[in-house]
């Protein structure tokens, strides 16, 4: 069957530093990860389309990713970055679409998880930028922490014309085993029809050395109940996921967490529809 990996990254440290890769736990990520590294594992796992997602908040990265999508037929879409707080967001999105590979631009993301203001998404300048993303027919990926989920729900309610895609299920506290307040925040977001979520990044929220599939299952079950399979999609979160599991194992884990009847929907159909692949 067709499999879409709706969330992965690449980087070349000789082009640009990834300043978020700090500390001994992340040391294995402090090297280059390129499409040449990804493609063999993806093809072997049966993945035939991917979505390449931004990693740093610099304007140069998105044009590079769009050009890369032109060079690699595995990449079907790009979620890039632009500064939502600046005037002229609509013009910048139009400019990106005119660049080589611009047709691959499917969404925008910002590292909201790093913003000290838990209601950053609700700022008037950010809201103006989000409205421009909606007007451009793009989606908005949310990379947030559990305490930021209420602001995500408010933003989604205020902008019903914009599809919000929650990355990594909002980073639940799997290592601790706690469900709330993450679960209540997730359910409130899922109650809004213009929201979708990714079954991605779960293994790295668990204990990296000793996680099991059963550690992940309660969090996947909450997401399945809240969003349903038609609003969930699979993402590997490669190469960050390699801290806990090789590429093919992340896909196998997802298959084990969901009902076989939902495989086609979660592993391909939702991402294809939401990102317009």
N, C-alpha and C positions, 0 to 999 in steps of 0.2 A: 504494500500500500504506500501511497504518497505520505511522506512525513515532512513537516515544516518545523525547523528549529527557529522559533520566533524570538530568540534572544541570545546573541553571542557578541563577543568583542574581538578586536585585533589591536595590536600596538607594536610599534618599532621604537625602541628606546633611543636609537640613533637619530630619529626624527624629532622625538618629543618625549620628555620625561613623563612618567605617570606618578605624580607626586603623592597619590593616595596609597601607593605600595610602600608601606613603612612597617617596621617591626619584624621580629623573627618569624611570626606566624605566616606573614605574607611573603617571606623571602623567596620561596619557589616561583613566585610570579614576576620576580625582577629579572626578566629576560624578554626577548622578542617572542611574540606569538603572532604568526602570520596566516594567511589563507592557505599557504603551502603546508603549514602544520595542521590546520583544521580539516582540509578536504579529505584526506585518506580516511580519517576516523568517521567523518560525517557520512561519506559514501558507504563505508563498510556497515554503518548502522542503519542504512536505508534512508538517510536524509537526502532529499533532492532539492530543497529550497531553504534559504535561511533569511533571517532579518538581522542585519548588522547594526549594533546599538552604540551610541556615543559613550566615551569614557571620561573625557575632560572638557572643561568649559572654556574652550578656545575656538574662535571662528574658523581657523584653518582646518580643523579636523573634518568637518562635514563635507567640504568639497573633495577632500582626499578620499573619504569613504564613498562618495558618489562615483568618483572616477574608478575606484576599486571595483564597485559593483558592475561597471561597464566591462571590466576585464575578467570577471569571474561569474560564470552563469549560475553558480550555486547561490549567489546573493540575489535575492528577489526584491529586497526592500532595505531601506536605510532609515533608522531613527537618529536624526542629527540633533545639533544644538544651535540655538541662537539666543541672544540676550533678549528675553521677553520684556525686560523693564525699560528698554530704550524705545523711543519713537521710531516709526518706520519699519516695524516688524513685518508688515504685509509686503513692503517693497523688498525686504531682505529675503523673504520666502520665495517671492517671484524670481529674484536673482538666482537663488540656489537652483531653482528648477530649470533655469536656462543654461546651467553649467553642464559640462560633459557628465553623463550619468544622472542628470537632474530628474529624469522620469522615475528614478528609484526612490526619491524622497517620499516617505510615507508617514513620518511622524517627527515630533520634536520631544526632547527630554532635557531636564535640568536636574542637577544634583541637589534636589530639595532636601534630601536626608542630611546634608551638611549645613543647611541654613539654621541659624540659631533661633529665628522667629518661627514658632510652630504654626503660625498662620500666614506664612510667606505667600502661599498660593492665593490668599484673599486680599493682598495688597492691590490698590487700584491700578498701579502700573503693570503688575503681573496679570491682573484680570484683563486689561486691555490687550496684552500680548497673547493671552490664551484665546481671546475672541478672534484675533487675527489668524491664529492657527486653525480655528474652526472655520473661518471664512475661506481659508485656503483649501479646505477639504482634507486636512491632515488630522491625525490623531495625536493625543498627548500621553506620553508614557510617564507614569508616576514612580519615581524611586524614592521611597519615604520609609520612615520608621513608624512603629505602631502608634506613638503619641501624636503623629501628624495625620493619622487617618480621619479624625473629625473634620479637619480643614479640607481634606480631599473630598469628603462627602458634601460639604458646603459649596465648594467650588463646582462640583459636578451638578449640584442642584441649581446653581446660579447660571450655568452654561449648558443647558440641555442639548444644544446643537453640537457640542464637542464630545467625542468619545474619549474617555479616560481609560488607559490601560495600566493596571496596577502591576508593577514588576515585583517578582519574588514574593507574592502574596503579602506585601507590606512588611517583610522581614519578621516573621513571628519568632517568639523566644523559644525555639525548639530545644536548645541546650538545657534550659531551665525546666522544661516540661509544663510551663504555665500556658493557659489558654486566654484568659481575660487579663487586661482589657482588650487585647488584640482581637479576639473573636468578635466582641460586640462592635468594635470599630469596623471590622471587615464586613459584618452583616449590614451595618448602616450604609456603607458604601455600595454594597451589592444590591441594596433595595432600590437604587436609582438605575433606570434602564439604560443609561448611556455609559455604563461602566463594564469593564472586562478585566480579567486577571490572568496572570501567567503562573502556571505551575513550574516555577524556575527558582534556582538559588536556594532551595531548601536544605540541601546537604551541607552547605556552608553555614547555615544557621544552627545546625546541630553540633554535637561534639565531634570535632574533626577526626579524632582518633578512634572513637568507639560507637559511632552512630549505627543505627539499624533502620531498616525500612519501617518497622513498627514505631520507631520514634517519630517518623514523619507523618504517619497515617492520620492521627487525630487532626492535624492541621489541614491536610488535604481533604479530609472528610468535611470539615467546616466549610472550606471553599467550594466543594462540590455541592453541598446543601444550599449554600448562599447564592452562588452564581449559576449553577447548573452547567452541564457540559457544553451548551451552546454559547457560553460566555467565559469559557476557560480555554487556554492554549498552552502548549508545551514550549519551554525554552531551556536550553542546556546551561546557560550562563557560563559557557566556556570562554576563556580558560580559568576563570575564578573557581569554577566547580572542580578543577583538577586538584585543588587542595584537599578534596575529600573523596573524589571518585574519577576514574577515567571517563572519556567522552561517552562511549557506548553505554556505560552503566547508568548515566543519568537518564537516558531514554528508557532503559530496562526498568529502572525504579518507577518512572512515571506509569509505565504499562502495568506494573504490579499494584499501583495505588488506585487505579481507576477500573471501572467495569469494562470488560471487553467490548460491550456494545457501544461504549463511548469513545473507543480508540480513534476512530476516523474523525470524529468531531474535534476532540481535544488535540490530537496529533497533527491535524491538517486543516480541517474545514474552518474552524473559528479564526485562525490566523489569516487564512486566505481571504476570508470575508472582511475582517476588521481592517487589515492593512491594504486591502485591494491588490493582492499579489497576482 
